[in-house]
Amino acid sequence: MLSIINKETKQEGILEGLDRLTALNAHIVKEELTKYLSVPNVIFTLNMENIRFIDSTGIGVLISAYKTAHMNNGIFLLSNVNKEVMTLLTLMKLDKVFNFADDI
């Protein structure tokens, strides 16, 4: 499960059964994220607690989400990032790009 929470409106969307963010499901996640992040000034948290694996396409979805939020003067946060996924983000130096709800 990947839960999507818009902190401003308390709106939540859940993509059931997701434990991997890969090329197979990235288009669905990207579409859902774009819907929430296209709103001006949104403060948005993506709860990734059940995501155990992410590939390059999944990373691209997260980067696209970050850019979409930024273009709309919003904030995109990641929370509950699994150790293995965080290791990958760190290796790619994306831990310096993304904001983490756990740090705020």
N, CA, C and O atoms as CSV, one atom per row, in Angstrom:
chain,resi,resn,atom,element,x,y,z
A,1,MET,N,N,0.844,-1.173,0.000
A,1,MET,CA,C,0.000,0.000,0.000
A,1,MET,C,C,0.889,1.236,0.000
A,1,MET,O,O,1.866,1.311,0.745
A,2,LEU,N,N,0.554,2.172,-0.813
A,2,LEU,CA,C,1.226,3.462,-0.892
A,2,LEU,C,C,0.160,4.491,-0.568
A,2,LEU,O,O,-0.802,4.647,-1.320
A,3,SER,N,N,0.319,5.193,0.544
A,3,SER,CA,C,-0.716,6.168,0.878
A,3,SER,C,C,-0.256,7.566,0.534
A,3,SER,O,O,0.904,7.933,0.719
A,4,ILE,N,N,-1.190,8.321,0.035
A,4,ILE,CA,C,-0.950,9.664,-0.448
A,4,ILE,C,C,-1.797,10.594,0.406
A,4,ILE,O,O,-3.020,10.457,0.446
A,5,ILE,N,N,-1.163,11.531,1.083
A,5,ILE,CA,C,-1.893,12.418,1.982
A,5,ILE,C,C,-1.599,13.875,1.638
A,5,ILE,O,O,-0.446,14.306,1.640
A,6,ASN,N,N,-2.640,14.609,1.348
A,6,ASN,CA,C,-2.534,16.045,1.128
A,6,ASN,C,C,-2.776,16.697,2.486
A,6,ASN,O,O,-3.911,16.726,2.963
A,7,LYS,N,N,-1.720,17.222,3.117
A,7,LYS,CA,C,-1.842,17.767,4.472
A,7,LYS,C,C,-2.766,18.976,4.536
A,7,LYS,O,O,-3.413,19.212,5.556
A,8,GLU,N,N,-2.829,19.735,3.463
A,8,GLU,CA,C,-3.640,20.949,3.476
A,8,GLU,C,C,-5.129,20.631,3.503
A,8,GLU,O,O,-5.882,21.243,4.261
A,9,THR,N,N,-5.552,19.689,2.690
A,9,THR,CA,C,-6.976,19.365,2.596
A,9,THR,C,C,-7.334,18.104,3.364
A,9,THR,O,O,-8.507,17.739,3.454
A,10,LYS,N,N,-6.334,17.440,3.916
A,10,LYS,CA,C,-6.513,16.158,4.619
A,10,LYS,C,C,-7.059,15.077,3.692
A,10,LYS,O,O,-7.594,14.066,4.146
A,11,GLN,N,N,-6.919,15.302,2.402
A,11,GLN,CA,C,-7.382,14.359,1.406
A,11,GLN,C,C,-6.388,13.206,1.324
A,11,GLN,O,O,-5.178,13.428,1.287
A,12,GLU,N,N,-6.884,12.004,1.296
A,12,GLU,CA,C,-5.996,10.846,1.257
A,12,GLU,C,C,-6.399,9.924,0.127
A,12,GLU,O,O,-7.584,9.695,-0.118
A,13,GLY,N,N,-5.408,9.405,-0.549
A,13,GLY,CA,C,-5.634,8.406,-1.570
A,13,GLY,C,C,-4.714,7.230,-1.300
A,13,GLY,O,O,-3.568,7.424,-0.895
A,14,ILE,N,N,-5.185,6.042,-1.514
A,14,ILE,CA,C,-4.373,4.862,-1.232
A,14,ILE,C,C,-4.321,3.986,-2.479
A,14,ILE,O,O,-5.345,3.685,-3.093
A,15,LEU,N,N,-3.122,3.592,-2.831
A,15,LEU,CA,C,-2.929,2.644,-3.919
A,15,LEU,C,C,-2.627,1.308,-3.264
A,15,LEU,O,O,-1.493,1.058,-2.855
A,16,GLU,N,N,-3.615,0.463,-3.163
A,16,GLU,CA,C,-3.503,-0.809,-2.447
A,16,GLU,C,C,-2.548,-1.779,-3.136
A,16,GLU,O,O,-2.416,-1.796,-4.359
A,17,GLY,N,N,-1.901,-2.568,-2.321
A,17,GLY,CA,C,-1.107,-3.671,-2.821
A,17,GLY,C,C,0.246,-3.303,-3.399
A,17,GLY,O,O,0.914,-4.161,-3.976
A,18,LEU,N,N,0.671,-2.055,-3.262
A,18,LEU,CA,C,1.959,-1.676,-3.824
A,18,LEU,C,C,3.061,-1.837,-2.791
A,18,LEU,O,O,3.030,-1.222,-1.725
A,19,ASP,N,N,4.023,-2.663,-3.120
A,19,ASP,CA,C,5.222,-2.753,-2.286
A,19,ASP,C,C,6.467,-2.480,-3.130
A,19,ASP,O,O,7.596,-2.512,-2.639
A,20,ARG,N,N,6.225,-2.212,-4.415
A,20,ARG,CA,C,7.304,-1.897,-5.351
A,20,ARG,C,C,6.855,-0.719,-6.213
A,20,ARG,O,O,5.701,-0.648,-6.635
A,21,LEU,N,N,7.767,0.188,-6.462
A,21,LEU,CA,C,7.492,1.301,-7.374
A,21,LEU,C,C,8.425,1.100,-8.561
A,21,LEU,O,O,9.603,1.454,-8.515
A,22,THR,N,N,7.871,0.525,-9.623
A,22,THR,CA,C,8.675,0.130,-10.778
A,22,THR,C,C,7.989,0.559,-12.073
A,22,THR,O,O,6.911,1.153,-12.060
A,23,ALA,N,N,8.629,0.247,-13.166
A,23,ALA,CA,C,8.083,0.565,-14.486
A,23,ALA,C,C,6.695,-0.039,-14.684
A,23,ALA,O,O,5.903,0.480,-15.470
A,24,LEU,N,N,6.394,-1.121,-13.985
A,24,LEU,CA,C,5.092,-1.779,-14.147
A,24,LEU,C,C,3.935,-0.964,-13.584
A,24,LEU,O,O,2.820,-1.047,-14.101
A,25,ASN,N,N,4.174,-0.183,-12.541
A,25,ASN,CA,C,3.078,0.563,-11.941
A,25,ASN,C,C,3.340,2.074,-11.871
A,25,ASN,O,O,2.503,2.822,-11.366
A,26,ALA,N,N,4.470,2.515,-12.363
A,26,ALA,CA,C,4.866,3.922,-12.251
A,26,ALA,C,C,3.852,4.869,-12.882
A,26,ALA,O,O,3.590,5.941,-12.337
A,27,HIS,N,N,3.285,4.495,-14.011
A,27,HIS,CA,C,2.335,5.386,-14.681
A,27,HIS,C,C,1.088,5.630,-13.824
A,27,HIS,O,O,0.526,6.725,-13.852
A,28,ILE,N,N,0.661,4.640,-13.079
A,28,ILE,CA,C,-0.506,4.790,-12.200
A,28,ILE,C,C,-0.171,5.731,-11.043
A,28,ILE,O,O,-0.944,6.633,-10.719
A,29,VAL,N,N,0.977,5.512,-10.432
A,29,VAL,CA,C,1.403,6.341,-9.308
A,29,VAL,C,C,1.619,7.780,-9.772
A,29,VAL,O,O,1.205,8.724,-9.099
A,30,LYS,N,N,2.267,7.940,-10.916
A,30,LYS,CA,C,2.530,9.295,-11.436
A,30,LYS,C,C,1.225,10.038,-11.697
A,30,LYS,O,O,1.101,11.216,-11.361
A,31,GLU,N,N,0.261,9.360,-12.287
A,31,GLU,CA,C,-1.031,9.977,-12.574
A,31,GLU,C,C,-1.716,10.418,-11.280
A,31,GLU,O,O,-2.260,11.520,-11.205
A,32,GLU,N,N,-1.688,9.567,-10.278
A,32,GLU,CA,C,-2.308,9.880,-8.988
A,32,GLU,C,C,-1.595,11.057,-8.314
A,32,GLU,O,O,-2.245,11.970,-7.804
A,33,LEU,N,N,-0.273,11.034,-8.313
A,33,LEU,CA,C,0.491,12.117,-7.704
A,33,LEU,C,C,0.258,13.443,-8.419
A,33,LEU,O,O,0.091,14.476,-7.770
A,34,THR,N,N,0.245,13.422,-9.722
A,34,THR,CA,C,0.042,14.643,-10.506
A,34,THR,C,C,-1.304,15.275,-10.173
A,34,THR,O,O,-1.416,16.499,-10.095
A,35,LYS,N,N,-2.313,14.451,-9.979
A,35,LYS,CA,C,-3.639,14.942,-9.632
A,35,LYS,C,C,-3.585,15.771,-8.335
A,35,LYS,O,O,-4.201,16.834,-8.252
A,36,TYR,N,N,-2.862,15.290,-7.347
A,36,TYR,CA,C,-2.776,15.983,-6.058
A,36,TYR,C,C,-1.797,17.160,-6.086
A,36,TYR,O,O,-2.036,18.181,-5.440
A,37,LEU,N,N,-0.710,17.022,-6.822
A,37,LEU,CA,C,0.360,18.023,-6.780
A,37,LEU,C,C,0.171,19.185,-7.741
A,37,LEU,O,O,0.945,20.142,-7.706
A,38,SER,N,N,-0.830,19.123,-8.588
A,38,SER,CA,C,-1.092,20.210,-9.530
A,38,SER,C,C,-1.845,21.361,-8.884
A,38,SER,O,O,-2.104,22.374,-9.534
A,39,VAL,N,N,-2.194,21.218,-7.625
A,39,VAL,CA,C,-2.908,22.249,-6.877
A,39,VAL,C,C,-1.891,23.238,-6.310
A,39,VAL,O,O,-0.890,22.818,-5.730
A,40,PRO,N,N,-2.126,24.545,-6.466
A,40,PRO,CA,C,-1.175,25.530,-5.937
A,40,PRO,C,C,-1.021,25.436,-4.418
A,40,PRO,O,O,-1.984,25.193,-3.691
A,41,ASN,N,N,0.211,25.635,-3.965
A,41,ASN,CA,C,0.563,25.734,-2.552
A,41,ASN,C,C,0.254,24.486,-1.723
A,41,ASN,O,O,0.042,24.586,-0.515
A,42,VAL,N,N,0.226,23.342,-2.343
A,42,VAL,CA,C,-0.083,22.107,-1.620
A,42,VAL,C,C,1.109,21.690,-0.752
A,42,VAL,O,O,2.266,21.870,-1.132
A,43,ILE,N,N,0.806,21.143,0.396
A,43,ILE,CA,C,1.823,20.506,1.232
A,43,ILE,C,C,1.443,19.037,1.240
A,43,ILE,O,O,0.393,18.664,1.764
A,44,PHE,N,N,2.279,18.219,0.673
A,44,PHE,CA,C,1.907,16.858,0.330
A,44,PHE,C,C,2.926,15.860,0.855
A,44,PHE,O,O,4.129,16.036,0.662
A,45,THR,N,N,2.449,14.817,1.516
A,45,THR,CA,C,3.328,13.769,2.031
A,45,THR,C,C,3.015,12.448,1.349
A,45,THR,O,O,1.861,12.023,1.283
A,46,LEU,N,N,4.053,11.812,0.847
A,46,LEU,CA,C,3.924,10.482,0.259
A,46,LEU,C,C,4.463,9.482,1.270
A,46,LEU,O,O,5.667,9.435,1.521
A,47,ASN,N,N,3.579,8.688,1.849
A,47,ASN,CA,C,3.955,7.680,2.830
A,47,ASN,C,C,4.426,6.430,2.084
A,47,ASN,O,O,3.643,5.765,1.405
A,48,MET,N,N,5.703,6.128,2.220
A,48,MET,CA,C,6.298,5.025,1.464
A,48,MET,C,C,6.614,3.815,2.344
A,48,MET,O,O,7.482,3.014,1.999
A,49,GLU,N,N,5.922,3.675,3.471
A,49,GLU,CA,C,6.285,2.646,4.435
A,49,GLU,C,C,6.261,1.225,3.883
A,49,GLU,O,O,7.020,0.380,4.358
A,50,ASN,N,N,5.429,0.936,2.913
A,50,ASN,CA,C,5.363,-0.428,2.376
A,50,ASN,C,C,6.171,-0.627,1.101
A,50,ASN,O,O,6.220,-1.736,0.568
A,51,ILE,N,N,6.804,0.428,0.605
A,51,ILE,CA,C,7.605,0.306,-0.614
A,51,ILE,C,C,8.958,-0.297,-0.249
A,51,ILE,O,O,9.762,0.324,0.447
A,52,ARG,N,N,9.192,-1.498,-0.722
A,52,ARG,CA,C,10.414,-2.244,-0.417
A,52,ARG,C,C,11.440,-2.194,-1.548
A,52,ARG,O,O,12.611,-2.516,-1.352
A,53,PHE,N,N,10.984,-1.787,-2.732
A,53,PHE,CA,C,11.876,-1.760,-3.895
A,53,PHE,C,C,11.432,-0.646,-4.822
A,53,PHE,O,O,10.237,-0.419,-5.016
A,54,ILE,N,N,12.405,0.042,-5.391
A,54,ILE,CA,C,12.124,1.092,-6.358
A,54,ILE,C,C,13.174,1.017,-7.462
A,54,ILE,O,O,14.363,0.867,-7.181
A,55,ASP,N,N,12.739,1.122,-8.713
A,55,ASP,CA,C,13.696,1.089,-9.827
A,55,ASP,C,C,13.855,2.507,-10.390
A,55,ASP,O,O,13.311,3.466,-9.842
A,56,SER,N,N,14.592,2.622,-11.468
A,56,SER,CA,C,14.881,3.944,-12.030
A,56,SER,C,C,13.614,4.660,-12.497
A,56,SER,O,O,13.532,5.884,-12.399
A,57,THR,N,N,12.646,3.931,-12.992
A,57,THR,CA,C,11.391,4.549,-13.407
A,57,THR,C,C,10.644,5.083,-12.191
A,57,THR,O,O,10.058,6.165,-12.242
A,58,GLY,N,N,10.665,4.327,-11.102
A,58,GLY,CA,C,10.048,4.781,-9.858
A,58,GLY,C,C,10.718,6.028,-9.319
A,58,GLY,O,O,10.048,6.940,-8.836
A,59,ILE,N,N,12.050,6.072,-9.401
A,59,ILE,CA,C,12.795,7.269,-8.993
A,59,ILE,C,C,12.354,8.452,-9.858
A,59,ILE,O,O,12.176,9.563,-9.357
A,60,GLY,N,N,12.180,8.207,-11.146
A,60,GLY,CA,C,11.720,9.252,-12.059
A,60,GLY,C,C,10.348,9.796,-11.665
A,60,GLY,O,O,10.093,10.993,-11.798
A,61,VAL,N,N,9.470,8.925,-11.183
A,61,VAL,CA,C,8.145,9.355,-10.725
A,61,VAL,C,C,8.285,10.292,-9.529
A,61,VAL,O,O,7.600,11.312,-9.455
A,62,LEU,N,N,9.168,9.951,-8.595
A,62,LEU,CA,C,9.370,10.801,-7.419
A,62,LEU,C,C,9.945,12.161,-7.819
A,62,LEU,O,O,9.536,13.192,-7.286
A,63,ILE,N,N,10.886,12.160,-8.751
A,63,ILE,CA,C,11.471,13.417,-9.227
A,63,ILE,C,C,10.411,14.256,-9.937
A,63,ILE,O,O,10.340,15.469,-9.735
A,64,SER,N,N,9.596,13.624,-10.759
A,64,SER,CA,C,8.521,14.324,-11.452
A,64,SER,C,C,7.533,14.922,-10.453
A,64,SER,O,O,7.075,16.051,-10.629
A,65,ALA,N,N,7.209,14.173,-9.415
A,65,ALA,CA,C,6.294,14.665,-8.378
A,65,ALA,C,C,6.889,15.879,-7.678
A,65,ALA,O,O,6.196,16.867,-7.437
A,66,TYR,N,N,8.165,15.800,-7.357
A,66,TYR,CA,C,8.860,16.925,-6.718
A,66,TYR,C,C,8.791,18.165,-7.609
A,66,TYR,O,O,8.489,19.258,-7.130
A,67,LYS,N,N,9.068,17.999,-8.893
A,67,LYS,CA,C,9.049,19.126,-9.839
A,67,LYS,C,C,7.644,19.706,-9.981
A,67,LYS,O,O,7.476,20.925,-10.027
A,68,THR,N,N,6.635,18.836,-10.052
A,68,THR,CA,C,5.255,19.297,-10.189
A,68,THR,C,C,4.853,20.136,-8.978
A,68,THR,O,O,4.260,21.204,-9.128
A,69,ALA,N,N,5.174,19.655,-7.788
A,69,ALA,CA,C,4.859,20.413,-6.572
A,69,ALA,C,C,5.589,21.750,-6.579
A,69,ALA,O,O,5.002,22.790,-6.282
A,70,HIS,N,N,6.868,21.712,-6.920
A,70,HIS,CA,C,7.691,22.926,-6.923
A,70,HIS,C,C,7.154,23.957,-7.923
A,70,HIS,O,O,7.121,25.150,-7.619
A,71,MET,N,N,6.738,23.511,-9.102
A,71,MET,CA,C,6.192,24.413,-10.119
A,71,MET,C,C,4.898,25.082,-9.653
A,71,MET,O,O,4.543,26.160,-10.131
A,72,ASN,N,N,4.195,24.436,-8.716
A,72,ASN,CA,C,2.935,24.972,-8.200
A,72,ASN,C,C,3.101,25.575,-6.804
A,72,ASN,O,O,2.136,25.702,-6.049
A,73,ASN,N,N,4.357,25.949,-6.473
A,73,ASN,CA,C,4.679,26.538,-5.171
A,73,ASN,C,C,4.267,25.647,-4.006
A,73,ASN,O,O,3.879,26.130,-2.942
A,74,GLY,N,N,4.356,24.351,-4.224
A,74,GLY,CA,C,3.985,23.399,-3.188
A,74,GLY,C,C,5.201,22.727,-2.581
A,74,GLY,O,O,6.342,22.969,-2.974
A,75,ILE,N,N,4.916,21.874,-1.609
A,75,ILE,CA,C,5.964,21.112,-0.927
A,75,ILE,C,C,5.625,19.638,-1.060
A,75,ILE,O,O,4.501,19.225,-0.776
A,76,PHE,N,N,6.592,18.852,-1.490
A,76,PHE,CA,C,6.451,17.403,-1.643
A,76,PHE,C,C,7.381,16.738,-0.644
A,76,PHE,O,O,8.596,16.927,-0.692
A,77,LEU,N,N,6.804,15.960,0.261
A,77,LEU,CA,C,7.571,15.281,1.302
A,77,LEU,C,C,7.464,13.772,1.147
A,77,LEU,O,O,6.438,13.248,0.713
A,78,LEU,N,N,8.528,13.090,1.503
A,78,LEU,CA,C,8.510,11.637,1.592
A,78,LEU,C,C,8.526,11.269,3.067
A,78,LEU,O,O,9.185,11.933,3.868
A,79,SER,N,N,7.805,10.215,3.430
A,79,SER,CA,C,7.845,9.763,4.821
A,79,SER,C,C,7.952,8.241,4.876
A,79,SER,O,O,7.587,7.536,3.936
A,80,ASN,N,N,8.455,7.770,5.986
A,80,ASN,CA,C,8.577,6.333,6.262
A,80,ASN,C,C,9.295,5.577,5.147
A,80,ASN,O,O,8.845,4.519,4.708
A,81,VAL,N,N,10.400,6.130,4.703
A,81,VAL,CA,C,11.156,5.509,3.618
A,81,VAL,C,C,11.936,4.322,4.157
A,81,VAL,O,O,12.697,4.454,5.116
A,82,ASN,N,N,11.747,3.177,3.547
A,82,ASN,CA,C,12.417,1.932,3.890
A,82,ASN,C,C,13.934,2.096,3.790
A,82,ASN,O,O,14.424,2.875,2.972
A,83,LYS,N,N,14.667,1.370,4.614
A,83,LYS,CA,C,16.132,1.481,4.666
A,83,LYS,C,C,16.786,1.245,3.303
A,83,LYS,O,O,17.679,1.995,2.909
A,84,GLU,N,N,16.352,0.219,2.587
A,84,GLU,CA,C,16.952,-0.102,1.285
A,84,GLU,C,C,16.672,0.996,0.258
A,84,GLU,O,O,17.545,1.357,-0.531
A,85,VAL,N,N,15.453,1.518,0.277
A,85,VAL,CA,C,15.092,2.593,-0.648
A,85,VAL,C,C,15.883,3.853,-0.296
A,85,VAL,O,O,16.357,4.559,-1.186
A,86,MET,N,N,16.023,4.134,0.998
A,86,MET,CA,C,16.783,5.308,1.426
A,86,MET,C,C,18.250,5.182,1.023
A,86,MET,O,O,18.878,6.174,0.651
A,87,THR,N,N,18.790,3.985,1.092
A,87,THR,CA,C,20.171,3.756,0.661
A,87,THR,C,C,20.330,4.122,-0.815
A,87,THR,O,O,21.307,4.764,-1.199
A,88,LEU,N,N,19.373,3.713,-1.632
A,88,LEU,CA,C,19.417,4.041,-3.061
A,88,LEU,C,C,19.305,5.557,-3.270
A,88,LEU,O,O,20.060,6.128,-4.057
A,89,LEU,N,N,18.376,6.204,-2.577
A,89,LEU,CA,C,18.237,7.655,-2.702
A,89,LEU,C,C,19.521,8.364,-2.290
A,89,LEU,O,O,19.912,9.356,-2.907
A,90,THR,N,N,20.172,7.860,-1.255
A,90,THR,CA,C,21.425,8.447,-0.779
A,90,THR,C,C,22.540,8.252,-1.806
A,90,THR,O,O,23.299,9.181,-2.082
A,91,LEU,N,N,22.641,7.050,-2.372
A,91,LEU,CA,C,23.656,6.784,-3.396
A,91,LEU,C,C,23.503,7.712,-4.599
A,91,LEU,O,O,24.485,8.125,-5.216
A,92,MET,N,N,22.248,8.029,-4.914
A,92,MET,CA,C,21.973,8.903,-6.059
A,92,MET,C,C,21.984,10.379,-5.648
A,92,MET,O,O,21.704,11.257,-6.464
A,93,LYS,N,N,22.308,10.645,-4.382
A,93,LYS,CA,C,22.354,11.999,-3.823
A,93,LYS,C,C,20.986,12.682,-3.831
A,93,LYS,O,O,20.896,13.906,-3.735
A,94,LEU,N,N,19.925,11.886,-3.946
A,94,LEU,CA,C,18.577,12.433,-3.940
A,94,LEU,C,C,18.088,12.723,-2.523
A,94,LEU,O,O,17.063,13.379,-2.339
A,95,ASP,N,N,18.815,12.238,-1.530
A,95,ASP,CA,C,18.471,12.578,-0.144
A,95,ASP,C,C,18.704,14.065,0.107
A,95,ASP,O,O,18.186,14.627,1.071
A,96,LYS,N,N,19.485,14.696,-0.765
A,96,LYS,CA,C,19.736,16.142,-0.676
A,96,LYS,C,C,18.686,16.947,-1.454
A,96,LYS,O,O,18.564,18.158,-1.266
A,97,VAL,N,N,17.939,16.277,-2.316
A,97,VAL,CA,C,16.922,16.919,-3.136
A,97,VAL,C,C,15.558,16.851,-2.451
A,97,VAL,O,O,14.878,17.867,-2.310
A,98,PHE,N,N,15.167,15.664,-2.032
A,98,PHE,CA,C,13.855,15.464,-1.433
A,98,PHE,C,C,13.829,15.945,0.008
A,98,PHE,O,O,14.842,15.934,0.708
A,99,ASN,N,N,12.649,16.365,0.429
A,99,ASN,CA,C,12.396,16.694,1.823
A,99,ASN,C,C,11.688,15.496,2.451
A,99,ASN,O,O,10.876,14.829,1.809
A,100,PHE,N,N,12.009,15.238,3.706
A,100,PHE,CA,C,11.455,14.089,4.406
A,100,PHE,C,C,10.617,14.564,5.583
A,100,PHE,O,O,11.089,15.347,6.407
A,101,ALA,N,N,9.383,14.097,5.664
A,101,ALA,CA,C,8.475,14.504,6.730
A,101,ALA,C,C,9.042,14.155,8.088
A,101,ALA,O,O,8.779,14.855,9.066
A,102,ASP,N,N,9.808,13.094,8.166
A,102,ASP,CA,C,10.390,12.643,9.427
A,102,ASP,C,C,11.401,13.654,9.955
A,102,ASP,O,O,11.697,13.664,11.149
A,103,ASP,N,N,11.933,14.503,9.079
A,103,ASP,CA,C,12.953,15.487,9.461
A,103,ASP,C,C,12.358,16.821,9.889
A,103,ASP,O,O,13.060,17.678,10.425
A,104,ILE,N,N,11.062,16.994,9.650
A,104,ILE,CA,C,10.441,18.300,9.909
A,104,ILE,C,C,9.762,18.304,11.261
A,104,ILE,O,O,9.183,19.315,11.658
